[in-house]
Amino acid sequence: MSGQACDPDKGCWLLSNCEWNEINFTCVHDPILELTPYTGFVYSLIPIFLGIGILGGLGSGMTKRPILNLLLNYPAGIATQVADSFLFTTTAGNLLFLFFEKHPDIPELPLVNFDINVIFNQAIPIAFSLGALLQQLLPSFAIYIIQLCFLMGAIPFLWKFTFTQRQLEQDKRNNKVFVSEKIMTREEMAKETNLDEKMLDKYQEFYVNDHNKVQIKNISFVMGSFIINQTIIMMRANNHNNSIIGLDPCSPEDNLIILVLIAANFIYTCVVYWNKRNEEFFKDLVQYRPKHRFFTPRKIFWQYYLAGWLAGFSTGIIGMGGGIIMVSFLLHNKIIAREAAGTSAFASFMISLNSLLQLFLQKTITTGQLFAYIGLAILGLLLFTKPAYMLMNKYKVGFVVLIVDIIQVANNIISIVALIIINSVLFGFDTLLEYHSRC
């Protein structure tokens, strides 16, 4: 823990020295990216962790505790910036790969469910912001405990879904289970229904949109939420950023921005909801994919909205968990593993945009260091992520992404326990209970 007051007899954790600074002894970390046999070994692990870890849709935040905090002992601010660069690079690259991946059951469809992502991303930005606000106030020990409880609670669900997905995929290979849905073309609907030309044209409109790899309308709804949220958030001052309208971080007006954020989200979400709800009414009229409704009935919408809210809040407050929540929720709702991971990956990309903006606002690492970390992430995508997708497509083993998730979660649990013990022994347990005031 760089900058932490230390006992020269106990020393500091890896890659740091306890040095006198004319006032007291503090831990001073070695230069970032300094290459030694040990750091070279750890850096070689990063592409592996990132490339394989992104497969399960959990995001690269799962590398922060085991690699950046534990093995490299980066200062908190540096670790967050590096993790943000990893998150954006891997989610952007992974999303690019996924746009060219075929749906396992219906090859003509994209692997990402954009309708679900419209709902997720109405909730994620505001929940992420509120979670990040609370995270600034909590002591380290509270964050560690929340992370441990969350991760340990996730393992039984992921374990259960792994076996159910494996059995489902095996049954499909043995022709015991058939994909029940067939999306009829306009011509087939004309033969089998009594829809008039106007209705058939509307059916064709939905058909073409669903088969597009890039669905402009849905992506516009998602980006609109991101822009509105970030614009309002930047009006507020915090420990790291100044307000773009000059507010003092401890002023009442600064706290009122939170109410503005909530109100703006409510209005925008209502607009999106009623637009998509009306779209689904038309889908009912033209009999387009009647089993795929996410805005009607209202109960389904709120279930997905709550999942998105929990995913955003979790990522904001503990820096991880958003992918676990989304993947688990989608699997629970009978979304197959590959589609669940792909849909979660798109939502994780939107979370990474929040992180990317914070990275540039708070950036203390050099541009050269930033590109070095981006290069490691790209290596992971090229050497591990893309080949893994090819193998999963060839052997039809989508359940493997859930095994990857379980390994990541277990790895993080071990790392968090180790960090609690190390910090308690070297610096005293009281340091983990220090309260951080934002004023």
ABEGO torsion letter per residue (X at the ends): XBGBBBBAAAEBBBGBBBBBAGABBBBBBBBBGBBBAAAAAAAAAAAAAAAAAAAAGAEAAAAAAAAAAAAAGBBAAAAAAAAAAAAAAAAAAAAAAAAABBBAABAABBABBAAAAAAAAAAAAAAAAAAAAAAAABBAAAAAAAAAAAAAAAAAAAAAAAAAAAAAAAAAAAGABBBABBBBBAAAAAAABABBAAAAAAAAAAAAAAABABBAAAAAAAAAAAAAAAAAAAABBBAABBBAAGBBAABAAAAAAAAAAAAAAAAAAAAAAAAAAAAAAAAAAAGBGAABBAAOBAAAAAAAAAAAAAAAAAAAAAGBGAAAAAAAAAAAAGBBAAAAAAAAAAAAAAAAAAAAAAAAAABABBAAAAAAAAAAAAAAAAAAAAAAAAAAAAAGBAAAAAAAAAAAAAAAAAAAAAAAAAAAAAAEAAAAABBBBAX
